[in-house]
C-alpha cells in the first residue's frame, strides 16, 4: 500500500513538472514584432530570461543578431507585407506587437498610417488566421482623443494606434491592450507600476522594462484578457505580483456598445 501511494505521488510530481516545463518553455512560442526597437529589445530579453521560446520579427537580421540574445529565432519580415507575416506565424501561440512608425518627418511608407495602423491590422489578421492564443498590443496613452493631444506630431500616431486597437477588439482574438505613458529608459525613482482605465490628463511616465514586464505577464493571464488599460509608474515600492492589478480592471465592452 505504501509503495503504491509513493509511486502515485512520484507520477503526479513528474507529470506536474513536465507540464510546467512544457508551459514555460516548449508549448509557447512568442512572436515579438518590433523586436529591435527600444521597447521590443526589453520584451525579447525578458522573455528569453524567463525561458520562453521567442521569434523576433525584424527588418534587419544583422541588427537583430547584434542586439538580441542568442537562441532567439530571427525572422526577417515587414508588418506592411501580409505574405511575410504568414511565413512568420507557423507555431506561434502568442504575439506582442511593439511596432511604431516614424513620428516627426517619417520616411515615405514608414509613417503612422503605414506601421501603427495598417501594420498592426496586418499583424492581427495574420495572428487570427494562425489561431494565436493571446495578442498583446502596445498602444499609447492619449489615444482616446488624439485630436486634442498637445503635441501636433503625435496626433496622427495616436489616431493610427486607436484604429489598430479597434481592429484588434473586433477581431475575436483574445487580447490585451497596454497604453503606456511617456516611455523612459531608466525607471529612476518611479518604481511602482500603476494600471488604470479612467481618463486622465496626466499620462505619467513608465520605464520600458516595466512596460515589457506587464506585456509578458499579460500573455497567460486570464485576468488581463479582453482589457485595455494605461500603465504608468510612480515613486514607491515595486509591485511583485501583477495579477491583482489585472484583476481590478474591468473588461472592455463588446465592440459597438
C-alpha positions as CSV (number, residue, x, y, z in Angstrom):
1,X,0.0,0.0,0.0
2,X,2.8,2.4,1.0
3,X,4.6,1.6,-2.2
4,X,1.5,2.3,-4.4
5,X,1.0,5.6,-2.6
6,X,4.7,6.6,-3.1
7,X,4.5,5.6,-6.8
8,X,1.4,7.6,-7.3
9,X,3.0,10.6,-5.7
10,X,6.1,10.3,-7.8
11,X,4.0,10.1,-11.0
12,X,2.0,13.2,-10.0
13,X,5.2,15.1,-9.3
14,X,6.8,14.1,-12.5
15,X,3.7,14.9,-14.6
16,X,3.4,18.2,-12.9
17,X,7.0,19.0,-13.6
18,X,6.6,18.0,-17.2
19,X,3.5,20.2,-17.6
20,X,5.3,23.1,-16.1
21,X,8.3,22.7,-18.4
22,X,6.0,22.5,-21.4
23,X,4.1,25.6,-20.4
24,X,7.3,27.5,-19.6
25,X,9.5,26.5,-22.5
26,X,8.2,24.2,-25.1
27,X,4.5,24.8,-25.6
28,X,4.6,28.5,-26.2
29,X,6.2,30.5,-29.0
30,X,6.0,34.2,-28.6
31,X,6.3,36.4,-31.7
32,X,7.6,39.8,-31.0
33,X,7.1,42.4,-33.7
34,X,9.3,45.5,-33.4
35,X,11.8,43.3,-31.6
36,X,14.8,45.6,-32.2
37,X,13.1,48.8,-31.1
38,X,13.9,50.2,-27.6
39,X,10.8,48.5,-26.1
40,X,11.0,45.4,-28.2
41,X,14.5,44.7,-27.1
42,X,13.3,44.8,-23.4
43,X,10.5,42.4,-24.3
44,X,12.7,39.9,-26.0
45,X,15.4,40.0,-23.3
46,X,12.8,39.4,-20.5
47,X,11.1,36.6,-22.4
48,X,14.4,34.8,-23.1
49,X,15.4,35.1,-19.4
50,X,12.1,33.6,-18.4
51,X,12.6,30.6,-20.6
52,X,10.1,31.4,-23.3
53,X,10.7,30.4,-26.9
54,X,10.9,33.7,-28.8
55,X,10.6,34.5,-32.5
56,X,11.7,38.1,-33.4
57,X,10.1,39.7,-36.4
58,X,12.6,42.2,-37.8
59,X,13.5,44.0,-40.9
60,X,17.3,43.9,-40.4
61,X,18.7,40.5,-39.5
62,X,22.2,41.8,-38.8
63,X,21.0,44.4,-36.4
64,X,18.9,41.7,-34.7
65,X,21.8,39.3,-34.3
66,X,23.9,42.2,-32.8
67,X,21.1,43.3,-30.4
68,X,19.1,40.3,-29.3
69,X,20.0,37.4,-27.0
70,X,21.5,34.2,-28.6
71,X,18.9,31.5,-29.2
72,X,16.2,33.8,-30.3
73,X,14.6,32.8,-33.6
74,X,15.1,35.7,-36.0
75,X,12.6,36.0,-38.9
76,X,13.0,38.8,-41.5
77,X,9.7,40.3,-42.4
78,X,7.7,43.5,-42.6
79,X,4.4,44.2,-41.0
80,X,3.4,46.0,-44.2
81,X,3.7,42.7,-46.1
82,X,0.9,40.3,-45.3
83,X,2.6,37.4,-47.1
84,X,5.8,37.8,-44.9
85,X,3.6,37.7,-41.8
86,X,2.0,34.5,-42.9
87,X,5.5,33.0,-43.2
88,X,6.4,34.2,-39.7
89,X,3.3,32.7,-38.0
90,X,3.7,28.9,-38.0
91,X,3.8,27.6,-34.5
92,X,3.3,31.0,-32.9
93,X,1.0,30.9,-29.8
94,X,1.3,34.4,-28.6
95,X,2.1,37.8,-30.1
96,X,3.4,41.0,-28.6
97,X,3.3,44.0,-31.0
98,X,5.7,46.8,-30.1
99,X,5.9,48.3,-33.5
100,X,5.8,52.0,-34.2
101,X,6.2,54.2,-37.3
102,X,8.2,57.4,-37.5
103,X,6.9,60.4,-35.7
104,X,8.5,63.6,-36.9
105,X,9.2,63.6,-40.7
106,X,8.9,59.8,-41.2
107,X,10.4,58.2,-44.3
108,X,7.9,57.5,-47.1
109,X,6.0,54.4,-46.3
110,X,7.1,54.3,-42.7
111,X,4.6,56.7,-41.1
112,X,1.9,56.1,-38.5
113,X,-0.7,55.1,-41.0
114,X,1.7,52.5,-42.6
115,X,3.0,51.0,-39.4
116,X,0.9,51.8,-36.4
117,X,-2.4,51.3,-38.2
118,X,-2.0,49.1,-41.3
119,X,1.0,47.2,-39.9
120,X,-0.9,46.3,-36.7
121,X,-4.0,45.4,-38.7
122,X,-2.0,43.0,-40.9
123,X,-0.4,41.5,-37.8
124,X,-3.8,41.0,-36.1
125,X,-5.2,39.4,-39.3
126,X,-2.2,37.0,-39.5
127,X,-2.5,36.1,-35.8
128,X,-6.2,35.4,-36.2
129,X,-5.6,33.1,-39.2
130,X,-2.9,31.3,-37.2
131,X,-5.2,30.8,-34.1
132,X,-3.0,32.7,-31.8
133,X,-4.0,32.4,-28.1
134,X,-3.2,36.0,-27.0
135,X,-2.3,39.2,-28.8
136,X,-0.8,41.9,-26.7
137,X,-0.7,45.3,-28.3
138,X,1.5,48.2,-27.2
139,X,-0.6,51.2,-27.9
140,X,-0.2,54.7,-26.3
141,X,-1.7,56.9,-23.7
142,X,-3.8,59.7,-25.3
143,X,-5.5,57.6,-28.0
144,X,-9.0,58.4,-26.7
145,X,-8.8,61.9,-28.1
146,X,-5.9,62.2,-30.5
147,X,-7.1,65.4,-32.0
148,X,-6.8,67.1,-28.6
149,X,-3.2,65.9,-27.8
150,X,-1.0,69.0,-27.2
151,X,1.9,67.8,-29.4
152,X,0.7,68.1,-33.0
153,X,3.2,65.5,-34.4
154,X,1.7,62.8,-32.1
155,X,-1.9,63.2,-33.3
156,X,-1.5,61.1,-36.4
157,X,0.3,58.4,-34.4
158,X,-2.4,58.3,-31.7
159,X,-5.2,58.2,-34.4
160,X,-3.4,55.3,-36.1
161,X,-3.0,53.4,-32.8
162,X,-6.6,53.9,-31.9
163,X,-7.6,52.4,-35.3
164,X,-5.4,49.3,-34.6
165,X,-6.9,48.9,-31.1
166,X,-10.4,48.9,-32.6
167,X,-9.4,46.3,-35.2
168,X,-8.0,44.1,-32.6
169,X,-11.1,44.3,-30.4
170,X,-13.3,43.4,-33.3
171,X,-11.1,40.5,-34.5
172,X,-12.3,38.0,-31.9
173,X,-8.7,37.3,-30.8
174,X,-8.1,37.0,-27.1
175,X,-6.2,40.3,-26.4
176,X,-4.7,42.7,-24.0
177,X,-4.1,46.4,-25.0
178,X,-1.5,48.3,-23.0
179,X,-1.3,52.1,-23.2
180,X,2.0,53.4,-21.8
181,X,2.6,56.9,-20.7
182,X,5.8,58.7,-21.6
183,X,8.5,56.0,-22.1
184,X,11.9,56.3,-20.5
185,X,14.9,54.0,-20.5
186,X,15.6,54.2,-16.7
187,X,12.9,53.9,-14.0
188,X,14.7,56.2,-11.6
189,X,12.5,56.7,-8.5
190,X,9.4,55.7,-10.5
191,X,9.3,52.0,-9.5
192,X,5.7,51.3,-8.6
193,X,3.6,50.2,-11.5
194,X,0.1,51.6,-11.7
195,X,-2.6,50.4,-14.1
196,X,-5.7,52.5,-14.7
197,X,-8.6,52.8,-17.0
198,X,-10.1,56.2,-16.1
199,X,-9.5,59.1,-18.4
200,X,-6.7,61.4,-17.0
201,X,-4.9,64.4,-18.3
202,X,-1.6,63.3,-16.8
203,X,-0.3,60.3,-18.7
204,X,2.7,59.9,-16.4
205,X,5.9,58.0,-17.3
206,X,7.0,54.4,-17.3
207,X,10.3,52.6,-17.9
208,X,10.4,50.4,-21.0
209,X,11.5,47.5,-18.8
210,X,8.3,47.8,-16.7
211,X,6.2,48.1,-19.9
212,X,7.8,44.9,-21.2
213,X,7.2,43.1,-17.8
214,X,3.5,44.0,-17.9
215,X,3.1,42.8,-21.5
216,X,4.7,39.5,-20.8
217,X,2.7,39.0,-17.6
218,X,-0.5,39.6,-19.7
219,X,0.3,36.8,-22.1
220,X,-1.1,34.0,-20.0
221,X,-3.2,36.0,-17.5
222,X,-6.9,35.3,-17.7
223,X,-7.4,38.4,-15.5
224,X,-5.8,40.6,-18.3
225,X,-7.8,39.1,-21.1
226,X,-10.1,41.4,-23.1
227,X,-8.8,44.5,-21.2
228,X,-7.4,47.9,-22.2
229,X,-5.5,49.9,-19.7
230,X,-2.9,52.6,-19.2
231,X,0.3,51.9,-17.5
232,X,2.5,54.4,-15.6
233,X,4.9,54.3,-12.7
234,X,5.0,56.4,-9.6
235,X,7.5,56.7,-6.7
236,X,7.1,53.8,-4.3
237,X,7.8,50.2,-3.6
238,X,8.0,48.0,-6.7
239,X,5.0,45.7,-7.3
240,X,5.8,42.0,-7.2
241,X,2.6,40.3,-8.3
242,X,0.7,41.9,-11.2
243,X,-2.3,39.6,-11.1
244,X,-4.2,41.7,-8.5
245,X,-3.7,44.8,-10.7
246,X,-5.1,43.0,-13.7
247,X,-8.0,41.6,-11.7
248,X,-9.0,45.1,-10.5
249,X,-9.6,46.2,-14.1
250,X,-12.9,45.9,-15.9
251,X,-13.2,44.0,-19.2
252,X,-13.8,46.0,-22.3
253,X,-17.4,46.4,-23.6
254,X,-18.1,44.4,-26.8
255,X,-17.4,46.3,-30.0
256,X,-20.3,48.5,-31.0
257,X,-21.6,49.0,-27.4
